[in-house]
Amino acid sequence: MIAAGSVQIEEVLLALKIAFLILLYLFIWRIVRTARREVSEPQVSADDSMLLTPEQARELRLAAAKKIGKLVVVKSPALDEESELPLDSVGLTVGRDGENDIPLPGDTFASAEHARFDPRGDGVWLEDVGSTNGTYVNGVKLKRPKRLEPGDIVKIGETDFRFER
Amino acid sequence: MTLIAVGALTAVGFASVYIARQSVISAASLSYAGVFLGLYLLAHIVARVTVPHADPYLLPMAGLLTAVGVTEIYRLDPTDAFRQGMWIVIGVALFSLTLFILRRDYRRLEGYRYLFGLGAVALLALPALPGIGATINGARLWVKLGPLQFQPGELAKIMLIIFLAGYLREKREVLAQGRLKDFGPLLVIWGCAMLVLVETKDLGSALLFFGIFLVMLYVATSRLLFVGIGLALFLVGAVAVYELVSRVRDRVTIWLHPWTEHAVYCAQSGKLDLRQNCASYQLTKSLYSIANGHYGGTGLGKGTFTTTDGGALIPYLNTDFIYSALAQELGLIGVSALVMVFMLFVMRGFRISLLASDGFSKLVAVGLTFGFALQTFIIVGGILRIIPLTGITLPFVSYGGSSVVSNFVLLAGLMLVSNRANALRGVE
């Protein structure tokens, strides 16, 4: 009797063990299956995996090496405050339109194409490219291109930038 | 479906333990499975209400790991399982609370980043304070308040990740340029944390924190150079620690040569003895335990964990060494499945980070997920002799209150990020 009983218990335990393992793998299979489905979904690009793409990081490094300067956002309805926009030798266009290097989508006072930062041999020049409400440097409306000094506050629409080296 | 799987697994597990160990355990054991399932359901409902768009598999995976853990802990010692159960209750409560408070926008935490950074350092320093700090097993990382004792380091890990995410998002551009002065505040908080960790001799955590730091820095700036410098610094530090701290030297010796053919000096007993009977006793017994499991395992409740005279065969079996207990009872097939669940959890976590739309969310998700992955690697790798062994818990599975609670908070964090990312993408 006792021997028969223990054999039964052994069988039950074996069945339970197999059931446990099968359930474990079913669970895994279920999750892996959804993961396979997600592969066919519109993919996030590899660039999204980092906060900065490798190209951006390289540009930042080069810009730092050249010491051309940068723009710091003082206040803006469109950009993060205190975020920094490095200037490289190519120059940057600013405006409400998404085509600009610095787009200001939420800034209703900015024109679609508003102004341009233009690094030249003697420094960074700011030029208004035909905006409706004008571009201001330290509160003074810009009439012709002006060379920026470190610390200058540039107002475009409702966005203020500070120029720094 | 996943709900049924977790429930059935818990029931089968407890039933198996009960039948195999009838002489030791009462029939009440099956009620554990019921209580556990109830808790899991509760967490599930809270998650459905507060974060309806969150990744639907994170909670089931965490539930499964917790279920396997609590089953094995119950099998080893029913009173420990009861205490673990209480900690799971607290964990689920904090999980729900975190989800509820931050369900609208967790990103306001970013505004308190420096507070989180200082909080993390303060928590890490707590055990070093006289009076409430306590040294257990050679590492001073416990805080004792009356009958309660916990490891603040586990929670500090999450706070530090929030600090790093906030700080790195804000400064990623200047950091990518690599000017040293921009690293100032980062290095100060960083140095404090590492100093405290080395002071408390908690090497596993030091390694974990350093790894999280490097990965988050890399994700924020895309500069491999930083990872290179970090790894070089780590190597220098590791060699220095090896030369200076005898405990570390012992760990490496145990790792490389756990068995000796001739008697060597044994520090514990002060006599000459084979190393496998002395310093590496725990590791070698654990390796035998894993080997004893073969492919299919002995079955839950039927493994051998006591010596012939009834003593525990492997010290700290249910915390640091729970993996080897599971390897014996579930076999290679079973623990491979367990490791796969960990891998899937990490995969889901990184996916959440990919989908997240803003830098802070990305960094939080990467930090939490990588911390989870690295912690699992450090302990499982240590047990399997891939790296030197350092005592640290296996997330969700090991016995240990602070670990269970903080991992549930980590889970809540990932689900919050996932919820926001999916809601913005317009995915159910």
Interface residues (C-beta under 8 A of the other chain):
Chain A: I9 V12 L13 L14 L16 K17 A19 F20 L21 L23 L24 Y25 L26 F27 I28 R30 I31 V32 T34 A35 E38 V44 D48 S49 M50 L51 L52 T53 P54 Q56 A57 L60 R61 A63 A64 E82 S83 E84 P86
Chain B: M1 T2 A5 V6 A8 L9 V12 G13 A15 S16 I19 A20 Y57 P60 M61 L64 L168 R169 E170 R172 E173 V174 A176 Q177 G178 R179 V219 A220 T221 S222 R223 G296 G297 G299 L300 G301 K302 L330 I333 G334 A337 L338 M340 V341 L344 M347 R348 R351 S353 L354 L355 G359 K362 L363
